[in-house]
Amino acid sequence: MTTPRAVSRGLASGHVGTLAVPLALHVSARIAERDPHDFLYDPAQLANALRDLIEAVGPDGVPVSDPEVLLAGCRSASDVLASQQLGVALEAVRRLRASYADAIALVAMLPGPAALAARLDADRAAVNLALVGLAQEFLGAGADVIVVHDEQREMPGVSLTTLSNVAYFHQAIALSHGAERYGLATTTVEDFDSPRAATGVVLTRSWLPRDTDITRLSEWITAVRG
């Protein structure tokens, strides 16, 4: 049986496959009965919540970070790379990789260049440095997919080819969420309310709310797999 991690590595090499990854990080906190905010600042709580999500709905992959949380309180690229919230997410990745080996794909959701530039008042060079640094940290901890996400914005003149090359070196894949941007291929997006069978790294269009129905979440995963 092909494992989700093997599918991820196949996608990175240009093969066809499907990884159903609902953006259900905050749903996991409800399943685990964790505080909606505090669980993102405790590696044990974060890893345990994601374990509960995996056991409840059986996705191919789970998101291990929230871009907004990664930027919380940060004023520079060095702040982001030294932040408590990053350290927590990385430790959760290591714990999940140790628990599930190749049976789950771990997806790091990162803020896009426009979001970084706006929050950190950073130029293109600093943005590239921050994103490559974040990717290296997550890939080194055991992440399989890097997804860069900007909310309906694009920072002109930015290419993330280096980030893509770093991911490829780790047998991982770097993507832009919902649209081809910054030289990155796109994730596949399937609406939560009307999913269809799809290929690639398949994500919901946006973060699912904490009170998302678990049965419908399972149905989304089944529909995406086809």
Z-matrix of the N, CA and C atoms (Angstrom, degrees):
N
C 1 1.456
C 2 1.529 1 109.66
N 3 1.322 2 116.75 1 131.90
C 4 1.459 3 120.98 2 180.00
C 5 1.520 4 109.85 3 -75.59
N 6 1.317 5 116.55 4 130.37
C 7 1.453 6 120.71 5 -178.40
C 8 1.531 7 110.72 6 -87.07
N 9 1.339 8 117.39 7 157.76
C 10 1.464 9 119.51 8 176.36
C 11 1.523 10 113.40 9 -55.70
N 12 1.317 11 117.46 10 -37.01
C 13 1.461 12 118.61 11 179.94
C 14 1.528 13 111.06 12 -68.30
N 15 1.331 14 116.34 13 -36.07
C 16 1.461 15 120.00 14 176.17
C 17 1.527 16 110.87 15 -66.10
N 18 1.329 17 116.65 16 -38.92
C 19 1.466 18 120.23 17 176.39
C 20 1.521 19 110.12 18 -62.14
N 21 1.335 20 116.52 19 -43.11
C 22 1.458 21 120.68 20 178.89
C 23 1.521 22 111.00 21 -59.62
N 24 1.312 23 116.84 22 -44.58
C 25 1.462 24 120.20 23 179.79
C 26 1.521 25 110.95 24 -67.34
N 27 1.328 26 116.80 25 -34.06
C 28 1.446 27 120.07 26 175.02
C 29 1.515 28 112.17 27 -64.61
N 30 1.318 29 116.75 28 -42.99
C 31 1.461 30 120.66 29 177.20
C 32 1.523 31 110.82 30 -60.96
N 33 1.328 32 116.64 31 -39.17
C 34 1.461 33 120.60 32 179.10
C 35 1.528 34 111.56 33 -63.56
N 36 1.332 35 116.21 34 -26.09
C 37 1.462 36 121.02 35 -179.19
C 38 1.524 37 112.75 36 -96.31
N 39 1.339 38 116.47 37 5.44
C 40 1.456 39 119.71 38 176.21
C 41 1.508 40 115.48 39 96.35
N 42 1.319 41 118.48 40 5.93
C 43 1.458 42 121.01 41 178.73
C 44 1.528 43 110.35 42 -83.53
N 45 1.314 44 116.07 43 164.67
C 46 1.460 45 121.84 44 179.62
C 47 1.526 46 109.61 45 -93.09
N 48 1.316 47 115.99 46 137.28
C 49 1.460 48 121.28 47 177.24
C 50 1.511 49 109.47 48 -172.55
N 51 1.301 50 116.11 49 176.93
C 52 1.464 51 121.32 50 -178.78
C 53 1.522 52 110.63 51 -132.13
N 54 1.313 53 115.05 52 130.79
C 55 1.459 54 121.92 53 169.43
C 56 1.522 55 107.71 54 -122.48
N 57 1.324 56 116.94 55 112.72
C 58 1.466 57 121.80 56 178.38
C 59 1.525 58 108.94 57 -88.04
N 60 1.342 59 115.04 58 112.16
C 61 1.473 60 120.43 59 -174.07
C 62 1.535 61 109.21 60 -129.76
N 63 1.312 62 118.56 61 87.82
C 64 1.467 63 119.30 62 175.97
C 65 1.526 64 110.38 63 -68.12
N 66 1.323 65 115.96 64 139.89
C 67 1.468 66 119.26 65 178.49
C 68 1.533 67 108.38 66 -80.39
N 69 1.321 68 113.63 67 74.83
C 70 1.464 69 121.20 68 -170.50
C 71 1.520 70 112.47 69 -114.83
N 72 1.319 71 116.53 70 29.32
C 73 1.466 72 119.98 71 -179.10
C 74 1.521 73 111.33 72 -55.07
N 75 1.320 74 116.61 73 -44.27
C 76 1.463 75 119.88 74 -175.84
C 77 1.526 76 111.95 75 -79.39
N 78 1.329 77 116.27 76 -22.80
C 79 1.467 78 120.00 77 172.23
C 80 1.522 79 109.35 78 -65.51
N 81 1.320 80 116.39 79 -36.53
C 82 1.463 81 120.63 80 -178.68
C 83 1.517 82 111.48 81 -59.96
N 84 1.328 83 116.78 82 -34.53
C 85 1.464 84 120.27 83 179.53
C 86 1.526 85 110.84 84 -65.34
N 87 1.331 86 116.44 85 -37.85
C 88 1.475 87 118.90 86 178.17
C 89 1.523 88 110.52 87 -68.61
N 90 1.328 89 117.25 88 -43.36
C 91 1.462 90 119.92 89 179.39
C 92 1.526 91 110.19 90 -57.87
N 93 1.325 92 115.82 91 -40.46
C 94 1.462 93 121.02 92 -178.23
C 95 1.520 94 112.46 93 -87.08
N 96 1.326 95 116.49 94 0.92
C 97 1.475 96 122.04 95 -178.82
C 98 1.527 97 111.26 96 56.02
N 99 1.343 98 114.01 97 48.71
C 100 1.462 99 120.64 98 178.16
C 101 1.520 100 110.11 99 -105.79
N 102 1.316 101 115.88 100 157.59
C 103 1.454 102 121.05 101 175.53
C 104 1.526 103 109.00 102 -59.64
N 105 1.347 104 118.75 103 136.05
C 106 1.469 105 120.63 104 -174.78
C 107 1.516 106 114.46 105 -62.59
N 108 1.314 107 118.11 106 -17.99
C 109 1.464 108 121.18 107 -178.72
C 110 1.525 109 112.03 108 -114.37
N 111 1.319 110 116.48 109 -46.49
C 112 1.456 111 120.47 110 -171.71
C 113 1.523 112 113.51 111 -63.97
N 114 1.337 113 117.73 112 -28.55
C 115 1.468 114 118.85 113 -176.06
C 116 1.528 115 112.05 114 -63.84
N 117 1.337 116 117.25 115 -22.16
C 118 1.464 117 120.77 116 179.14
C 119 1.524 118 112.73 117 -77.52
N 120 1.313 119 116.43 118 -6.43
C 121 1.462 120 121.25 119 -179.46
C 122 1.531 121 112.32 120 -115.05
N 123 1.322 122 115.48 121 16.52
C 124 1.463 123 120.97 122 178.34
C 125 1.524 124 107.84 123 -137.71
N 126 1.333 125 118.50 124 114.35
C 127 1.465 126 119.81 125 -174.12
C 128 1.519 127 114.04 126 -61.49
N 129 1.324 128 117.14 127 -36.08
C 130 1.468 129 119.56 128 179.29
C 131 1.524 130 110.27 129 -66.83
N 132 1.340 131 116.74 130 -45.32
C 133 1.456 132 119.85 131 179.38
C 134 1.527 133 111.54 132 -63.74
N 135 1.327 134 117.13 133 -42.58
C 136 1.461 135 120.96 134 -179.53
C 137 1.523 136 110.73 135 -64.33
N 138 1.317 137 117.81 136 -48.13
C 139 1.466 138 121.03 137 179.84
C 140 1.527 139 110.82 138 -63.33
N 141 1.334 140 117.32 139 -42.05
C 142 1.463 141 120.28 140 -178.72
C 143 1.520 142 111.33 141 -67.84
N 144 1.324 143 117.46 142 -38.39
C 145 1.465 144 120.37 143 177.81
C 146 1.523 145 110.48 144 -63.07
N 147 1.324 146 117.01 145 -43.21
C 148 1.463 147 120.00 146 179.11
C 149 1.531 148 111.29 147 -68.45
N 150 1.326 149 117.88 148 -33.78
C 151 1.468 150 120.13 149 173.16
C 152 1.525 151 110.39 150 -61.31
N 153 1.322 152 116.86 151 -43.09
C 154 1.463 153 120.11 152 179.11
C 155 1.529 154 110.99 153 -63.26
N 156 1.338 155 117.29 154 -38.52
C 157 1.463 156 120.81 155 176.56
C 158 1.525 157 110.59 156 -63.15
N 159 1.322 158 116.79 157 -45.04
C 160 1.469 159 121.14 158 -179.97
C 161 1.523 160 110.51 159 -60.50
N 162 1.331 161 116.47 160 -45.33
C 163 1.457 162 119.73 161 -178.28
C 164 1.519 163 111.85 162 -70.16
N 165 1.342 164 117.17 163 -29.83
C 166 1.468 165 120.38 164 -176.79
C 167 1.518 166 113.05 165 -76.37
N 168 1.351 167 117.78 166 -40.03
C 169 1.468 168 119.31 167 -172.21
C 170 1.526 169 114.05 168 -126.88
N 171 1.313 170 118.96 169 -7.03
C 172 1.459 171 121.42 170 174.53
C 173 1.508 172 116.30 171 59.94
N 174 1.331 173 119.88 172 49.32
C 175 1.471 174 120.42 173 177.46
C 176 1.520 175 110.43 174 -71.56
N 177 1.340 176 115.31 175 166.87
C 178 1.465 177 119.30 176 173.98
C 179 1.522 178 111.37 177 -79.11
N 180 1.326 179 115.58 178 -26.13
C 181 1.456 180 120.59 179 -179.95
C 182 1.516 181 110.59 180 -153.32
N 183 1.324 182 115.52 181 163.06
C 184 1.467 183 121.08 182 178.32
C 185 1.527 184 109.76 183 -133.20
N 186 1.331 185 117.14 184 145.93
C 187 1.462 186 120.24 185 173.35
C 188 1.520 187 109.49 186 -77.63
N 189 1.320 188 116.45 187 135.51
C 190 1.468 189 119.99 188 -175.64
C 191 1.522 190 112.52 189 -108.16
N 192 1.336 191 117.32 190 -0.15
C 193 1.469 192 119.94 191 -178.23
C 194 1.520 193 109.86 192 -151.74
N 195 1.321 194 114.76 193 155.26
C 196 1.462 195 123.37 194 175.54
C 197 1.529 196 106.71 195 -114.79
N 198 1.340 197 119.27 196 121.42
C 199 1.470 198 120.76 197 -176.82
C 200 1.519 199 113.66 198 -55.17
N 201 1.331 200 116.88 199 -38.97
C 202 1.467 201 119.48 200 -179.56
C 203 1.519 202 111.01 201 -64.76
N 204 1.308 203 116.54 202 -38.92
C 205 1.468 204 120.17 203 179.40
C 206 1.522 205 110.39 204 -68.68
N 207 1.334 206 117.19 205 -39.40
C 208 1.468 207 119.71 206 178.75
C 209 1.524 208 111.85 207 -59.15
N 210 1.339 209 116.97 208 -29.97
C 211 1.475 210 120.67 209 -178.41
C 212 1.529 211 113.73 210 -92.69
N 213 1.310 212 117.04 211 -8.16
C 214 1.470 213 120.14 212 -174.55
C 215 1.528 214 111.61 213 -57.75
N 216 1.323 215 115.75 214 123.79
C 217 1.457 216 121.52 215 176.66
C 218 1.515 217 115.05 216 76.25
N 219 1.319 218 118.32 217 3.36
C 220 1.466 219 121.04 218 -177.20
C 221 1.528 220 110.95 219 -93.54
N 222 1.326 221 115.83 220 141.33
C 223 1.466 222 121.53 221 179.74
C 224 1.521 223 113.28 222 -120.45
N 225 1.312 224 116.99 223 -5.86
C 226 1.460 225 120.83 224 -179.31
C 227 1.523 226 109.13 225 -152.09
N 228 1.346 227 115.49 226 166.64
C 229 1.455 228 119.79 227 177.47
C 230 1.524 229 111.27 228 -60.04
N 231 1.313 230 116.38 229 -38.23
C 232 1.473 231 118.97 230 179.77
C 233 1.517 232 111.00 231 -66.53
N 234 1.342 233 117.57 232 -33.03
C 235 1.463 234 120.25 233 176.04
C 236 1.531 235 110.65 234 -62.52
N 237 1.324 236 116.17 235 -43.16
C 238 1.459 237 120.42 236 -179.10
C 239 1.525 238 110.50 237 -61.61
N 240 1.320 239 116.16 238 -44.67
C 241 1.461 240 120.48 239 -174.92
C 242 1.526 241 112.77 240 -75.42
N 243 1.326 242 117.47 241 -12.89
C 244 1.461 243 120.80 242 179.37
C 245 1.523 244 112.12 243 -114.39
N 246 1.324 245 117.46 244 11.77
C 247 1.461 246 120.42 245 -171.89
C 248 1.522 247 113.01 246 -77.01
N 249 1.324 248 114.80 247 154.33
C 250 1.470 249 121.04 248 176.86
C 251 1.524 250 110.40 249 -62.25
N 252 1.339 251 115.72 250 -42.67
C 253 1.460 252 118.55 251 -175.61
C 254 1.522 253 112.13 252 -64.36
N 255 1.337 254 117.99 253 -33.71
C 256 1.461 255 120.38 254 175.65
C 257 1.525 256 109.85 255 -67.20
N 258 1.315 257 116.70 256 -44.91
C 259 1.463 258 120.41 257 179.43
C 260 1.516 259 112.35 258 -58.28
N 261 1.322 260 116.40 259 -39.42
C 262 1.467 261 121.22 260 178.62
C 263 1.526 262 110.19 261 -64.52
N 264 1.333 263 117.01 262 -47.33
C 265 1.466 264 120.84 263 -179.19
C 266 1.527 265 110.88 264 -61.73
N 267 1.324 266 117.32 265 -41.01
C 268 1.466 267 120.50 266 -179.54
C 269 1.524 268 111.30 267 -65.41
N 270 1.316 269 116.81 268 -40.34
C 271 1.462 270 119.54 269 178.99
C 272 1.531 271 110.44 270 -67.05
N 273 1.327 272 116.98 271 -36.76
C 274 1.471 273 120.16 272 176.10
C 275 1.524 274 110.63 273 -63.08
N 276 1.343 275 117.21 274 -40.84
C 277 1.467 276 120.86 275 176.86
C 278 1.528 277 110.18 276 -59.36
N 279 1.318 278 116.75 277 -46.54
C 280 1.467 279 120.01 278 -178.70
C 281 1.532 280 110.81 279 -61.57
N 282 1.330 281 116.57 280 -40.48
C 283 1.466 282 119.99 281 -179.45
C 284 1.527 283 111.61 282 -68.03
N 285 1.307 284 116.69 283 -42.15
C 286 1.457 285 120.19 284 179.61
C 287 1.527 286 111.52 285 -67.51
N 288 1.327 287 116.89 286 -38.41
C 289 1.463 288 119.59 287 177.74
C 290 1.518 289 109.94 288 -63.97
N 291 1.327 290 116.79 289 -41.06
C 292 1.463 291 120.07 290 179.06
C 293 1.527 292 111.00 291 -66.15
N 294 1.331 293 117.68 292 -35.75
C 295 1.463 294 121.58 293 -177.80
C 296 1.519 295 112.79 294 -75.55
N 297 1.339 296 116.57 295 -40.86
C 298 1.464 297 120.51 296 -170.34
C 299 1.523 298 114.01 297 -109.32
N 300 1.325 299 117.87 298 -8.15
C 301 1.470 300 120.81 299 -178.04
C 302 1.529 301 109.73 300 50.74
N 303 1.336 302 118.10 301 -120.48
C 304 1.470 303 121.08 302 -176.99
C 305 1.523 304 112.96 303 -93.36
N 306 1.329 305 117.64 304 5.20
C 307 1.465 306 121.02 305 -172.70
C 308 1.522 307 113.79 306 -80.07
N 309 1.322 308 117.61 307 -3.63
C 310 1.464 309 120.68 308 177.76
C 311 1.530 310 108.41 309 -145.17
N 312 1.321 311 116.08 310 144.37
C 313 1.463 312 120.83 311 173.14
C 314 1.522 313 108.37 312 -95.39
N 315 1.308 314 116.67 313 135.01
C 316 1.459 315 122.46 314 -177.92
C 317 1.522 316 108.87 315 -106.64
N 318 1.328 317 115.26 316 123.80
C 319 1.462 318 122.03 317 -170.96
C 320 1.529 319 110.10 318 -115.51
N 321 1.317 320 116.56 319 116.44
C 322 1.468 321 121.56 320 177.76
C 323 1.522 322 109.08 321 -91.35
N 324 1.328 323 116.48 322 116.74
C 325 1.459 324 122.36 323 176.93
C 326 1.526 325 107.59 324 -92.38
N 327 1.338 326 116.19 325 118.52
C 328 1.464 327 121.26 326 -175.92
C 329 1.521 328 110.86 327 -114.81
N 330 1.334 329 116.88 328 149.37
C 331 1.466 330 119.21 329 174.48
C 332 1.519 331 109.92 330 -64.76
N 333 1.332 332 117.12 331 142.86
C 334 1.450 333 121.10 332 179.63
C 335 1.517 334 112.26 333 -79.24
N 336 1.330 335 117.38 334 171.76
C 337 1.464 336 121.24 335 -178.91
C 338 1.523 337 113.81 336 -55.46
N 339 1.339 338 117.47 337 -41.65
C 340 1.465 339 119.46 338 -179.40
C 341 1.525 340 111.16 339 -64.44
N 342 1.338 341 116.18 340 -41.67
C 343 1.462 342 119.99 341 178.85
C 344 1.523 343 111.24 342 -64.97
N 345 1.327 344 116.18 343 -42.31
C 346 1.466 345 120.26 344 178.11
C 347 1.520 346 111.35 345 -63.86
N 348 1.320 347 116.75 346 -44.89
C 349 1.466 348 120.62 347 -178.02
C 350 1.517 349 110.76 348 -62.64
N 351 1.331 350 116.79 349 -41.29
C 352 1.458 351 120.56 350 -178.70
C 353 1.522 352 111.82 351 -68.86
N 354 1.324 353 116.44 352 -42.11
C 355 1.467 354 120.15 353 -176.06
C 356 1.526 355 112.12 354 -75.74
N 357 1.334 356 116.09 355 -38.21
C 358 1.458 357 119.66 356 -172.98
C 359 1.522 358 113.16 357 -102.05
N 360 1.332 359 116.19 358 -0.60
C 361 1.462 360 120.79 359 -174.32
C 362 1.533 361 109.90 360 50.81
N 363 1.349 362 114.77 361 49.54
C 364 1.458 363 121.15 362 -172.61
C 365 1.520 364 111.28 363 -107.01
N 366 1.339 365 115.96 364 152.61
C 367 1.460 366 120.48 365 175.62
C 368 1.529 367 109.59 366 -88.98
N 369 1.331 368 117.04 367 -179.20
C 370 1.461 369 120.89 368 -175.75
C 371 1.523 370 112.25 369 -60.65
N 372 1.324 371 116.62 370 -39.96
C 373 1.467 372 119.45 371 -178.67
C 374 1.529 373 110.75 372 -63.81
N 375 1.337 374 117.16 373 -43.57
C 376 1.462 375 121.20 374 -179.80
C 377 1.524 376 111.18 375 -67.07
N 378 1.327 377 115.93 376 -37.47
C 379 1.463 378 120.71 377 178.03
C 380 1.525 379 110.20 378 -62.49
N 381 1.332 380 116.70 379 -47.78
C 382 1.465 381 120.40 380 177.98
C 383 1.520 382 111.64 381 -59.41
N 384 1.324 383 115.72 382 -43.05
C 385 1.458 384 120.74 383 -179.59
C 386 1.528 385 110.93 384 -60.69
N 387 1.332 386 115.98 385 -44.85
C 388 1.461 387 120.39 386 -178.63
C 389 1.525 388 111.18 387 -65.00
N 390 1.335 389 116.78 388 -44.96
C 391 1.455 390 119.66 389 -177.04
C 392 1.530 391 112.38 390 -68.36
N 393 1.311 392 116.68 391 -42.67
C 394 1.462 393 119.36 392 177.80
C 395 1.529 394 109.88 393 -64.24
N 396 1.326 395 116.13 394 -40.48
C 397 1.459 396 119.96 395 178.20
C 398 1.517 397 112.01 396 -62.64
N 399 1.340 398 117.36 397 -44.85
C 400 1.466 399 121.11 398 177.53
C 401 1.526 400 110.84 399 -60.90
N 402 1.328 401 115.77 400 -46.48
C 403 1.465 402 119.60 401 -179.54
C 404 1.528 403 111.04 402 -59.77
N 405 1.323 404 117.05 403 -44.54
C 406 1.460 405 120.30 404 -179.56
C 407 1.520 406 111.46 405 -60.58
N 408 1.333 407 116.33 406 -40.08
C 409 1.462 408 120.19 407 179.27
C 410 1.527 409 111.15 408 -63.55
N 411 1.324 410 116.98 409 -47.88
C 412 1.465 411 120.13 410 -178.54
C 413 1.529 412 111.73 411 -67.82
N 414 1.318 413 117.26 412 -41.80
C 415 1.457 414 120.05 413 179.55
C 416 1.527 415 110.89 414 -65.28
N 417 1.309 416 116.67 415 -39.56
C 418 1.453 417 120.21 416 177.71
C 419 1.515 418 112.75 417 -64.32
N 420 1.347 419 116.53 418 -30.03
C 421 1.465 420 120.86 419 179.21
C 422 1.518 421 112.23 420 -79.73
N 423 1.350 422 116.69 421 -18.73
C 424 1.462 423 119.20 422 177.79
C 425 1.506 424 115.92 423 125.92
N 426 1.349 425 118.55 424 9.30
C 427 1.464 426 120.63 425 178.09
C 428 1.528 427 110.63 426 -69.50
N 429 1.329 428 115.45 427 151.12
C 430 1.461 429 121.90 428 -177.65
C 431 1.523 430 113.00 429 -106.94
N 432 1.317 431 116.96 430 -27.82
C 433 1.460 432 122.07 431 -175.60
C 434 1.523 433 109.05 432 -134.08
N 435 1.322 434 116.40 433 133.33
C 436 1.457 435 123.00 434 172.79
C 437 1.521 436 107.25 435 -109.03
N 438 1.314 437 117.27 436 123.97
C 439 1.467 438 121.39 437 178.38
C 440 1.520 439 108.83 438 -119.79
N 441 1.338 440 115.52 439 120.87
C 442 1.461 441 122.51 440 178.84
C 443 1.522 442 108.39 441 -95.96
N 444 1.327 443 116.49 442 128.53
C 445 1.460 444 119.69 443 -172.81
C 446 1.523 445 111.51 444 -128.99
N 447 1.330 446 115.81 445 119.81
C 448 1.465 447 122.51 446 169.59
C 449 1.525 448 108.70 447 -116.26
N 450 1.311 449 116.92 448 136.85
C 451 1.463 450 121.67 449 -178.99
C 452 1.529 451 110.44 450 -80.04
N 453 1.343 452 116.30 451 94.46
C 454 1.467 453 121.78 452 174.36
C 455 1.528 454 113.29 453 54.77
N 456 1.302 455 117.19 454 27.63
C 457 1.461 456 120.89 455 -179.85
C 458 1.518 457 109.28 456 -135.95
N 459 1.314 458 115.01 457 159.59
C 460 1.454 459 119.70 458 174.81
C 461 1.517 460 108.44 459 -145.11
N 462 1.321 461 116.59 460 133.39
C 463 1.452 462 121.43 461 179.01
C 464 1.524 463 108.29 462 -86.72
N 465 1.320 464 119.19 463 117.72
C 466 1.468 465 121.03 464 -175.68
C 467 1.527 466 112.25 465 -63.22
N 468 1.309 467 115.40 466 148.51
C 469 1.455 468 120.96 467 171.98
C 470 1.509 469 116.29 468 75.47
N 471 1.342 470 117.74 469 12.59
C 472 1.461 471 121.04 470 -178.88
C 473 1.525 472 109.90 471 -104.18
N 474 1.323 473 116.54 472 130.62
C 475 1.454 474 122.51 473 172.86
C 476 1.526 475 108.61 474 -121.59
N 477 1.315 476 115.91 475 132.07
C 478 1.460 477 120.79 476 -179.68
C 479 1.528 478 111.27 477 -106.99
N 480 1.323 479 115.88 478 35.72
C 481 1.464 480 120.95 479 179.17
C 482 1.525 481 111.23 480 -60.97
N 483 1.317 482 116.93 481 -39.07
C 484 1.466 483 119.95 482 179.60
C 485 1.518 484 110.35 483 -62.49
N 486 1.316 485 117.06 484 -43.11
C 487 1.460 486 120.92 485 178.07
C 488 1.526 487 110.27 486 -60.07
N 489 1.324 488 116.35 487 -43.48
C 490 1.461 489 120.68 488 178.77
C 491 1.525 490 111.21 489 -61.58
N 492 1.321 491 116.83 490 -41.06
C 493 1.462 492 121.15 491 179.31
C 494 1.527 493 111.48 492 -66.53
N 495 1.319 494 116.05 493 -38.88
C 496 1.474 495 120.24 494 177.27
C 497 1.522 496 110.01 495 -62.08
N 498 1.329 497 116.80 496 -43.95
C 499 1.463 498 120.63 497 178.54
C 500 1.533 499 110.60 498 -61.46
N 501 1.322 500 116.50 499 -45.31
C 502 1.469 501 120.94 500 -178.68
C 503 1.526 502 110.93 501 -60.94
N 504 1.322 503 117.47 502 -37.69
C 505 1.462 504 121.95 503 177.80
C 506 1.524 505 110.67 504 -59.07
N 507 1.338 506 116.31 505 -33.31
C 508 1.469 507 121.72 506 -179.94
C 509 1.529 508 112.60 507 -91.04
N 510 1.331 509 117.98 508 12.79
C 511 1.466 510 123.68 509 -175.87
C 512 1.530 511 111.02 510 59.10
N 513 1.308 512 115.25 511 33.04
C 514 1.462 513 122.32 512 -179.64
C 515 1.525 514 108.62 513 -118.89
N 516 1.305 515 116.01 514 -179.20
C 517 1.458 516 120.90 515 -176.82
C 518 1.520 517 109.92 516 -133.85
N 519 1.322 518 116.45 517 139.86
C 520 1.471 519 122.41 518 176.82
C 521 1.519 520 108.42 519 -113.19
N 522 1.336 521 116.43 520 131.58
C 523 1.463 522 122.52 521 -175.30
C 524 1.517 523 110.43 522 -136.21
N 525 1.330 524 115.10 523 160.66
C 526 1.462 525 122.19 524 170.35
C 527 1.520 526 107.30 525 -103.12
N 528 1.325 527 116.78 526 139.70
C 529 1.469 528 119.02 527 -174.29
C 530 1.522 529 112.09 528 -80.60
N 531 1.334 530 115.32 529 115.60
C 532 1.453 531 121.12 530 169.82
C 533 1.511 532 117.08 531 85.20
N 534 1.332 533 118.24 532 -10.20
C 535 1.466 534 120.77 533 179.33
C 536 1.525 535 108.50 534 -162.39
N 537 1.326 536 116.47 535 148.68
C 538 1.463 537 120.45 536 175.61
C 539 1.522 538 108.66 537 -73.52
N 540 1.299 539 116.60 538 115.96
C 541 1.461 540 121.94 539 -178.66
C 542 1.522 541 109.74 540 -142.96
N 543 1.313 542 115.48 541 152.74
C 544 1.462 543 122.79 542 171.87
C 545 1.532 544 112.52 543 58.73
N 546 1.327 545 117.09 544 26.21
C 547 1.453 546 120.43 545 -179.22
C 548 1.511 547 114.04 546 80.37
N 549 1.338 548 117.76 547 9.00
C 550 1.456 549 122.10 548 179.26
C 551 1.526 550 110.46 549 -104.53
N 552 1.323 551 116.15 550 142.64
C 553 1.459 552 120.44 551 171.08
C 554 1.529 553 108.70 552 -66.89
N 555 1.318 554 115.70 553 168.11
C 556 1.463 555 119.44 554 -175.17
C 557 1.521 556 112.74 555 -102.78
N 558 1.323 557 115.44 556 152.50
C 559 1.453 558 120.24 557 165.45
C 560 1.529 559 108.29 558 -66.78
N 561 1.310 560 116.54 559 161.41
C 562 1.454 561 120.88 560 168.36
C 563 1.524 562 107.52 561 -90.72
N 564 1.324 563 116.55 562 133.68
C 565 1.462 564 120.62 563 -178.79
C 566 1.520 565 109.40 564 -112.77
N 567 1.321 566 116.33 565 128.49
C 568 1.460 567 121.84 566 174.08
C 569 1.526 568 108.84 567 -124.77
N 570 1.351 569 114.60 568 126.11
C 571 1.450 570 119.60 569 179.67
C 572 1.522 571 110.77 570 -59.17
N 573 1.310 572 115.87 571 145.37
C 574 1.459 573 120.37 572 -178.46
C 575 1.527 574 111.06 573 -66.72
N 576 1.327 575 116.65 574 -35.46
C 577 1.462 576 120.24 575 -175.09
C 578 1.521 577 114.09 576 -81.30
N 579 1.335 578 118.02 577 -21.69
C 580 1.469 579 119.84 578 -177.16
C 581 1.527 580 111.02 579 -143.17
N 582 1.330 581 117.42 580 62.58
C 583 1.472 582 120.05 581 -176.89
C 584 1.522 583 111.79 582 -75.56
N 585 1.341 584 114.05 583 152.21
C 586 1.457 585 121.53 584 175.78
C 587 1.526 586 108.69 585 -130.07
N 588 1.316 587 115.63 586 165.07
C 589 1.458 588 119.64 587 175.38
C 590 1.526 589 109.03 588 -61.16
N 591 1.314 590 116.50 589 137.36
C 592 1.463 591 120.28 590 -175.00
C 593 1.518 592 110.19 591 -149.90
N 594 1.322 593 115.32 592 165.63
C 595 1.460 594 121.01 593 176.71
C 596 1.530 595 109.69 594 -121.14
N 597 1.313 596 114.90 595 164.97
C 598 1.457 597 120.97 596 -178.10
C 599 1.515 598 110.91 597 94.78
N 600 1.326 599 115.89 598 -165.83
C 601 1.457 600 121.30 599 172.71
C 602 1.523 601 106.15 600 -84.52
N 603 1.321 602 116.54 601 106.37
C 604 1.461 603 122.24 602 -171.08
C 605 1.525 604 109.64 603 -101.15
N 606 1.337 605 114.89 604 117.98
C 607 1.462 606 121.91 605 -179.50
C 608 1.523 607 109.94 606 -118.06
N 609 1.328 608 115.75 607 159.05
C 610 1.456 609 119.44 608 167.73
C 611 1.526 610 108.21 609 -70.68
N 612 1.329 611 115.73 610 160.43
C 613 1.461 612 119.67 611 -175.47
C 614 1.531 613 111.99 612 -64.78
N 615 1.307 614 116.65 613 -33.93
C 616 1.464 615 120.85 614 -178.06
C 617 1.524 616 108.72 615 -146.38
N 618 1.322 617 115.12 616 176.14
C 619 1.464 618 120.02 617 177.53
C 620 1.524 619 109.98 618 -64.02
N 621 1.320 620 116.11 619 134.56
C 622 1.450 621 120.61 620 178.32
C 623 1.522 622 109.64 621 -80.84
N 624 1.335 623 117.16 622 138.75
C 625 1.468 624 119.72 623 -179.11
C 626 1.522 625 112.13 624 -66.27
N 627 1.293 626 114.70 625 156.14
C 628 1.464 627 122.71 626 -176.53
C 629 1.526 628 112.53 627 -53.64
N 630 1.332 629 117.21 628 -35.66
C 631 1.464 630 120.65 629 -174.81
C 632 1.530 631 113.48 630 -91.10
N 633 1.325 632 117.89 631 17.74
C 634 1.467 633 121.70 632 178.95
C 635 1.530 634 110.62 633 -56.78
N 636 1.331 635 115.33 634 136.02
C 637 1.462 636 120.67 635 179.88
C 638 1.532 637 110.73 636 -67.60
N 639 1.320 638 116.68 637 129.64
C 640 1.454 639 121.76 638 -174.65
C 641 1.528 640 111.30 639 -68.50
N 642 1.326 641 116.91 640 -36.69
C 643 1.462 642 119.63 641 178.37
C 644 1.521 643 111.01 642 -62.71
N 645 1.320 644 116.58 643 -43.28
C 646 1.461 645 120.22 644 178.70
C 647 1.527 646 110.91 645 -66.31
N 648 1.311 647 116.52 646 -33.28
C 649 1.464 648 120.55 647 177.18
C 650 1.534 649 110.24 648 -64.44
N 651 1.319 650 116.68 649 -43.58
C 652 1.458 651 120.74 650 176.30
C 653 1.519 652 111.10 651 -62.47
N 654 1.330 653 116.71 652 -40.19
C 655 1.465 654 121.12 653 179.67
C 656 1.521 655 111.46 654 -64.45
N 657 1.343 656 116.94 655 -36.72
C 658 1.466 657 120.44 656 177.14
C 659 1.525 658 110.37 657 -61.20
N 660 1.301 659 116.78 658 -45.38
C 661 1.462 660 121.81 659 -179.54
C 662 1.528 661 110.59 660 -61.82
N 663 1.323 662 116.28 661 -45.51
C 664 1.464 663 120.91 662 179.68
C 665 1.516 664 111.74 663 -62.02
N 666 1.340 665 116.32 664 -43.05
C 667 1.473 666 120.58 665 -179.53
C 668 1.522 667 111.75 666 -64.88
N 669 1.313 668 117.42 667 -41.21
C 670 1.465 669 121.43 668 -179.43
C 671 1.531 670 110.75 669 -64.28
N 672 1.314 671 116.59 670 -38.45
C 673 1.466 672 119.91 671 179.73
C 674 1.533 673 111.52 672 -68.99
N 675 1.336 674 116.70 673 -26.96
C 676 1.459 675 120.90 674 178.94
C 677 1.514 676 114.07 675 76.77
